[in-house]
Amino acid sequence: MDTTIEKIERLNLILLGVCGVLVGIFGWLHLPSLLLGGGVMQLNFWLLKKIVRALIVPAAVQKSKRTLRALIVFLGKILLSLVLVSGLFLRYPIQVWSFMAGVSLLLVTCMIVTLLESPT
């Protein structure tokens, strides 16, 4: 049985592929920027999953050390992400609206999975 996290990851990749095909056919947005935005969010979500699982699951580590380590790793991930995305925008011709559409797909995916799993 898949967890919600794996369902979100899988559906996000499917939505990114479908949106990529639609953008490629109709030319609504800049395809590389859309795929880059979606890819950045997919990678960011995956890294966050790994960080949380690595820091929360081990029970042998003391809580204070675990909390401090989680905070340091999380802040490092955020800073690294900001630096890399800023470098991409400065170095390559990325269209902001297309990039934002790709980034937003993860939010849409989370909403879809949550609505499908909520008890009715």
Helices and strands as residue ranges (DSSP letters): H 4-26, H 31-56, H 63-91, H 96-117
